[in-house]
Each structure stands twice: as C-alpha cells, then as structure tokens.
Amino acid sequence: MIAGFVLAAATAPNAPVTLQAPKPTLPDGELVLLGSDRQRFVFLDRSRTVHDASKVSVSVLIILATPMVDPQGARFKFVVGDGLIRCDLRTWTSARQRVFDEAGDYLLTGGPRPELKIQPTTPFDLVAGYVCDKVPVPAGNYVVGWRTALGILSRKDLTPYTPHRVAPKP
C-alpha cells in the first residue's frame, strides 16, 4: 500500500502497474448512538470527529432497521455520511455519502451536496446537539465498531436521546 492506495498487479508482461484506492469500509472505531426513530439508528464515529473553532468535521453512520432499495435495485442497510457542521450557523455540508449492503460490503459513493440548514429532529440535528451543544448521551450508547452497533439495536433498555434545542447565534 502506498499512501492509502493499493498497487494493482499488471495482468500482462510490460503492462503498467496501477494504483487503486482501497474500497471504503464501515467504521470500526468508537461509535456513539445519538438517536433512533426505530427506522434508522444514528451513530457518530468519534474517531473521525475533528473540532475547529465553530466547525466540526464528522462522519455519521446511519443503520436502517429495514434495508432500502436504490433506483438501480441495490439493497442497502448502511449509509456513512461525511461532512462539516457549522455550529454557529447550525448548518450541514455533505462531503460524500457511502452506501453499504446488509453484509457491510461497499456499494457506491455519492458526491458532495450544498450547505443546508439543519432541521429539528433530523439525524444531523442529533449530531449537532452532541458535537456543538455538548449534550451528554447515556454511557450504554457507546460501542466499538459497526458490528457491535448492530448488536445493541434490539436492546429494550436503550435510553432515547433527544438533544436540547439551542437557538443558533444571530
């Protein structure tokens, strides 16, 4: 591997060797369950959270209770969204979204999206409550890795989490 890339072996003599980016994977670091509407479960990947003044770079894992089907017919259960939250403006800018099937295998990546106001009760409202407003979550909501995250989804003792609303600064 060279700086995050994998050398692809040449298939014929004297053929050039190419560099390929490794396939994306689901997060294996520390995750915190921020909330659920029992249709989707919203986790923040704490190992990929970077604070910079009033901006926070985040990676969010959304696990769907029931897999969905994309327009091309692929079934997916996991979406990982990477982006930037501006705490001062309460906005979200999506850098990319990666989609994975029920086995955790990578399917596709969606491109960046424009900055949007974070709407109440959305997954990114939960994330902003945690990273911007420092709203605590129950200790039982912390797990390591996406496989462990799947295991806690059926627990009946999960404490619901609702962020306290903090008005954006004028």
N, C-alpha and C positions, 0 to 999 in steps of 0.2 A: 504494500500500500504506500502511495506517495501522497503526502499532504491531503489525506481524505479521499484519494482516488485509488482504484484497483487497476493494476495492469492486466489488460486482456491479452491472452496469448494469441500470437499470429496463427492463422489457420493454414498458411501455405509458406513454403520457403521464401525468404526475402520479403514477405509481406510485412507492412509496418505494424508495430505494436501500438495499441491504442490505450488511452486512459478512459476508464468508466467510473462514474460516481457510484458508490455503493447504494443499493436500494434502501430507501428510508425504512425505519423500524419504529415500532411503538415504544413509548418511553419505559425505561427500566429503572429510572431514578425515583426519588421520593415524590409521591403524589399526595395531594390533599383533596378530599371530596368536599366541594363547596356547596353542592346542592343537587336536587333532583326533583323532577316533576313526575317521577316514576316512568316516564317515557324516555328520558335522557338523563344521564348522570354526568355532572360537570366536575372534572378534576383539573387542578393546576399542577403543572410539572415544576416543582420548586427548584430543581437542579438547573432549570433553564430560565429562571426569573432574574432579571437584571434591572435594578433601580438606578435611575439617572435623573436627579432633580425631580421634576414633576412628571417625568415619563417612566414607564415601566415596560420593558420588553418581556413578553410572556409566551409560553407555549401551553395550550389548553387541550386536554383530552376529553372528548365527549364520547361516551359509550351509550349506544342506543339500546333500549330494552328489547326492541324488535328490529331486526335488520331492515334496512330500506333498500330500494332498487333504484339505481341511477337511470337516466334516459337511455343509456346503452344496454341496460339489462343486467348490470353487475350488482350483486347483493353486497351491501357494506354494513358494518356494525360499529366501526370506529372512525372518528374524524379528529385529526390533530390540527389545530389552528395556531399558527404563529403570527404574532403581530405586536403592536405597540398601543398601550393605553396611555392617554394623556390625562392624568389625574385632575389637573387644573381645569380642563375643558370638558372632562367626562366624555372622551371620545375613544373610539377603537379604529385602528387602521390595520387591516389584514395584510400580512406579507405573503402568506400562502396557506393552503389547506391540503392536508394529505389524507387520503381515504384508504381504509384497510378492510378486508373481508372478515368473516366470522372467525377464521383461524389466525387472524393477525397478520395476514400477508398483504403487502402493499399492492394497491390497485392503481391509483393515479394521484396527481398533484394539480390543484387549482391555483391560478395565479393571484397576484395582489388585487386588492379591492380598495376603493377610496375610503377616506376617513368618514366615519359615521358617528352620530351622537349615540351614546349608549342608552338604550331604552330600559326602563324599570322591568324587573322580573325576567330579563333575558340572561343567558349564560354569562355574557360579559359584564352584566350588572353584578352578578355574584363575584366574578373575578375582581372587578374594581372595588367592591366592598372589602375584599381581603387585602389586595395589594396597595390600594390607595388609602382606605379608611382604617386599616389595621384592625378590622373586626375579627375577633378570635373565632376559631372553629373548635368543635369538640375533639379531644385527644384521639378518640376512636376513628376519626376521619382521615388519619394519616396512614398511608401504606407505601410499600416499595414495589414498583413495577406494575405493569398493566395486568398481568395475570392475577396478582394479588388483588388488584382493584376489582376485577371481575368477581372474585370470591366474596367481597363484602356487600355486593349489590343486593343480595337476597336477605341480608340480615334485617330482622324486625326491630332491632334496638338502635338502628342508625338515628342519630339526632338530626332532625331537619335543620337546615341552616338558611336563614334569611338575613341578608345584610341590612344594617341600619342605613336608612337613606340619609345621605349627606348632600346638601344642596351644593351645586357647582359654584365656585367663586365667580363673582361678576367680572 
